[in-house]
């Protein structure tokens, strides 16, 4: 029951650490979908159905839906994953962060309106801003730690005393204090393999969501070697564009399947 | 033209530093609105029309709409403010923060889909995550600095070297580096009056959005005295629940108007 259970089952069942990021960009959809009024849903459903047995999770990025007013498509997409591929968890990538009563509304949005199994959140506002998410023990709470972008240095690398950087402080605080229900994970970018190893050393077996392989250039071997747990799991290695837009023709779903399989197999070479 | 211009004009025209936060809670709506399928819009529009000449801005909080699937109501509400009360800027309180391409989608969501004049953003991911917002020179970018909640201590108070705390580092970085287009502001909670004075001392005339008076207990005199600029402006003092739910009967809009006027007048006693 719950996100962490489903994630562990999916790692085993599909022998995969791949998380497919669902970042729909209508301008990049194949020609056959142009003119489809429900193209965002149609495209994402095709990707989901083509890859569900090759992944440990799906991760729709909410801004890609919200910018097009496609909240309804997002809701139907998550319902489709649950109905057609039970046991594959869905992470709503929303990076929310707000104070008490508003954080509660964001938890309602993610878990009740959309039915997501986990959500990404921003730690800048502190523990009470994350508590309404943490309190949902069956749901995953994936906290930003060291993000994949170059600007992540600006704050996350600041030395906050005792020789620790801000992202290291976040990692330890989450592992030691925020994870009382065992439902926390952290975001660490694939573009920072040394920091990934550092975080793994600080947080035990906590799952790490790792974006930044593929289009952003993160190295798969380094990510797996530095980030895996002792049993060869512990990672959700997220790829979006490199899978979604692997093909640009009518065979886009087949191309996505091939790309997801190739990433899974590449990861598995370094996993144990 | 643009958010900063409109804000300065509204400070003068309405002689007000009050920002009314639009945080609709259907359970707290007056009985007359129960059963109204468009109650969120109806309620917020009534508040807006009752207070528009007493405020310097409106600030809808997006989670309060998203939790109810009321994106359409939010869109119509912002359009209503612009049509019925031209020159009163609308701040979309979304606290977004994500990396490059996704940040661009959040900017599209806030400024193009919803037509907001400004948006709140989270600095944890660093400058490149905020750049797509900063690039919209006519729009306001209001960056979280020291938030009003108790948990804001957890990260924002960390000493990041040279005796500076993280929120002080954010304040100076925004004022010195991120404000190239002159479209930045900061969020500093009314619950931290000493920190408000400290931030004002570091950022010159940068506008400060100050939530936390009213329900959260921030002291108006301390906020104005510590946060105003030399000309008696520079603040957007935000109140949500204390105005929205000042009355619970059919006269809720009149009660909201009276509460907004009382807050404006109380602020103005300490302003110059």
Interface residues (C-beta under 8 A of the other chain):
Chain A: X23 X61 X63 X64 X66 X67 X69 X71 X95 X96 X97 X98 X99 X100 X101 X102 X103 X105 X106 X108 X109 X112 X113 X122 X123 X124 X125 X126 X127 X128 X129 X144 X147 X148 X149 X150 X151 X152 X153 X154 X155 X156 X158 X159 X160 X161 X166 X169 X170 X173
Chain B: X23 X61 X63 X64 X66 X67 X69 X71 X95 X96 X97 X98 X99 X100 X101 X102 X103 X105 X106 X108 X109 X112 X113 X122 X123 X124 X125 X126 X127 X128 X129 X131 X144 X147 X148 X149 X150 X151 X152 X153 X154 X155 X156 X158 X159 X160 X161 X166 X169 X170 X173
